[in-house]
Amino acid sequence: MIRLSVLDQSTVVTGRSPDASIRESIRLAQHAEALGYDRYWCAEHHNSDSQAGTAPEILIAAIAATTKSIRVGSAGVMLPHYSALKVAEQFRVLDAIAPGRIDLGLGRAPGSDGRTAYALNPQAETAADNFPAQVRDLRSWIAGERLVENHPFREIRAQPQGPTRPAIWSAAGRVTTMRFVPRRRVTRSALSSSRNASRIVERLTANCSASSVSGGSESPSRSVRSRIRAAIAVATRR
């Protein structure tokens, strides 16, 4: 049985304000849960007129707090922009909101243009080179483990700790990135497969013809199909 998931970029619809896309993402996640989908992942893009999802960790919190069973996560957090400790803390908080339902998808691409990357992190020129070490430290903080011997931050813990923890995925599109993440703990999304993506589109089309999303001003089935088709199109290009 194929488990279906959604990758949402909070696409800005022509003629609408970008902020409406964020609220539509929350409604779409609730609708996906009602249809029985397995995961709902939020993308990260910056300085874009077509994609409103700039802070997946905040959108994940809103979705996690208004759903009950669907897994919610990022695809992905562009780790070189940020402190690994801060990302670990954010996702430990998310796991406290929705225990056992949080996915942390990681990437090292800028998710933006070069100038925006520098605005996010003044050390952008060398940040990607530190990605392997960031992933190593992040995994330890997420797991509640100490960092490697002689690490200056070895005694720091990412709170809040709890009985569950976020699952870590690689949202990167290049195999080179995958080498930095131990395979026993990290998996790639099935959305990367164009074959699976085509099946998802077919299933979504059938479901959306018979279902609706409450609160939308556009035809529900058309709105949902267009948003998901856009997300799938991005996944299949990777």
N, C-alpha and C positions, 0 to 999 in steps of 0.2 A: 504493500500500500504506500503510495506517495504522500508524504506529508507536505502540505503547501504552506508557504511563508510569503511575507510581504516585505519588500524593500522600498521605503518611501523617502523621496527627496523633498517632500513638501513643495511640490512644483507650483509655481505662481501661474495662475490661470489668467489669460488675457482678459482685461476689463475688470479685474478684481484687485483689491488691495493685497499686498503680500502677506499682511498679518492674518488675513482670512485663511491662508493656506495652513497655518499652524493649527487653527481651530478645526479645519477640515481633517487634518492628520489625526487628531484625537478622535473625531467621529468615525473616521475610516478604520482606526484600530479597533474601536468597539464593534464595528460592523464585521470586521474580519474575525474577531473572537466569536461573534454570534454564528458565523458560518463555519466555525470549527477549524480555522487556520492555526498553525502550530506556533509561528513566530511573527513578530512585527518589529522590523529593524528601521532605525532612523539614520539618515545619512548626514554628513557634515560638509557644508560648503560655505565659503565666505565671499563677500563682496560680489554677489551674483544677483542679477535682476530677474533670473528665472527660477531660482531655488531659494526658498526661505529658511531652510533648516540649518541655521548657524550654530545652534547649541543643542546637540542631541541629548545630552545628559539632562537638560531641563525638560525637553519634550518627553523623554522616557519617563521622568517622574510623574508628569501629568497623565500619561497613558497608563502607567502602572497603578496609579491611584484610582483610576476609573475603569479598570478591568479586573477580572478575577482569575483567569486561567491561562491566557495566552502569554507566551514568553515575550519579553520586550527587551530590545537592545540597540546597540549602535553598529552602524556599518559605514564607516567606522569612525572612531575617535582618532584624529590625526595626531598621534602621540608626540612627534617632534615639536609641535607647537606648545606643549605643556610640560609641567612637572609630573613625573610618574607618580609621586606621592599624592599629589592633588587628584589625579585621575583615580587612583586607588581609593582614596577617601570618598570621592563622589559616588563611585560604584558600590562601595560598601554601604553607603547611605541608601542608595537605590535598592540594594538587596534587603535592607531592613524594611523598606516600604513594601516590597513584594518578594518575600523570601523564596528562593529557589526558582525565580522566574526571570532573572536578569542575565543578559548576554552582553559581554564587552568585546565588541569587534574593534580590532586595532588596524591602523594603517600608517604608512610613513610618507605618503604623497602629500603635497601641500594643501590640496583641496581648494586651491585658489590661485591667483596670479602671484608672481614673485614679490611684488611690492606689498601685497596684503600679508604674505607669509612673514615678511620682516616686521610688519606692524603687529602681528600676533606674537612674534618672538624675534627680538633684535639679533639673536644668535642663529638665525635661520640658515646661514651659509654652512654651518657645521653641524646643525642639529640632527640631520638625518643620519650622520655618521655615528651618533650615540644611540640610535634606535635599538640595536641588540642589547646594550646595557640597560636601557630603559625598560625593555620587555622583561629582562631578567629580574630587575628590581620590582617592577609592577607585579609580576607573578608572585613573588615572595610576599609583598605587602597584601595582596588580595587573599593569599592563603593563610595569613597570620603567622608567617615564618620570618626568622631573622634573615637579614641580607648576608651576602658572602663574607667570609672572614676578612677582617681589616677594612671593611667598608666604613666610611665616616658616619653613615646613617644607620648602622647595623642595629642599634637599639630602638630605633623609631618604629612605631606600629601604626598601621592605618586603621582608624576607628570609623564606625562601630563594628567590632567583631561580633559574630553570631554563628549559629549552627550551620548555616548555608553560606555559599559564596557565589559570585558571578562566574559564569562559564566564559573562558577567554577564547576568542576566535581570531583568525587572521582575515581581515577584510581587504588585504592587499591583492592587487591584480597580478603581481609578478612573483614567479617562483623564487626569485632571489630573496625576497622578504621572508618567505616561508622557512628558509634555512635558519632564521634567527629564533624561531619559536619551536620548542620541543614538540614533536608530533604526538607524543603520548597524551598531551594535555590540550592541544589546540586543533581545531577542525576547520575546514573551508566550507562555506555555504553552498548548498546545492543550487542556489540561484546563479552560480557561475556557469552552470551547464545550459547551453542554448536548448538542448533537447528537453530538459526539465522545465525551462522557462516557457517553451511553447505549450507544454501541457498545462502549465499554470494559467496562461492566457485563455486557453480553451475552457478550463474549469471556471475561471473567473467570469468569463462571458456568460456561461450558463447560469451561474449563481446570481450574477448581478441582474439578469433579466427577470428574475423572480423575487428579488429582494430590494430593499431600499435603505438609505441612510437618513435618519431623522434629522431635521433641522437644516437641510440644504436647500438653497433656492433653485439650483439647477436640477434637471432630471437626475434622480439618484443613480440609476444604472449607468447613465452616460458619464456622470461625474466619477464614479468609482472606477469604471473601465478605463477612462482616460488617465487617471492618476496611476493605476497599476500598470497599464501598458507602458507609460513613461518610465516607471521604475524597472520593469522587466527589460526594456530596451537598453538601459544603462548596464544592467547586469550581464546581458548577453554580449556586450561589446568588450567585456573584460577578458 
